[in-house]
Amino acid sequence: MGGDVTVPGCAVEPLVPFGVLVRPTGGPRPVPSPAELRELVLRDRVVVCRGFTPEPTQHALAAYAAGWGSLLQWDFGTVFEVVEHEAPKNYLFASGSVPYHWDGAFAERVPWLQVFQQGRRTTWPRFPVAP
């Protein structure tokens, strides 16, 4: 785990009990491309990219995610933005915790990958099939 796969301009560190952490080594920069991260994702399954410049819009995040494969279309589009609502209709928009669940249970096709971007808000696109 970790050391034998490199990402240009990044440090790759093992996470316990599984996965890897990828950080830029030379200051802020965009998240590495899917081509740069693919081997880590396939091998380690959980890849946390920390310290990178976030994608500025949902459209930009969807464009980045499309580099991983075709995106799953939902009634809200390809990117779901979690934002706290004053009067939430369900727990996804409340300030409390969200129960553990698998989003693939609600999809027409099971996603092979989920990409999360967290900042003031958490957003993620969904992928229907493995490459």
Secondary structure, 3 states (H helix, E strand, C coil): CCCCCCCCCEEEEECCCCCEEEEECCCCCECCCHHHHHHHHHHHCCEEECCCECCCCHHHHHHHHHCCCCCCCECCECEEEECCCCCCCCHHHCCCCCCCCCHHHHCCCCCCEECCEECCCEEEEEECCCC
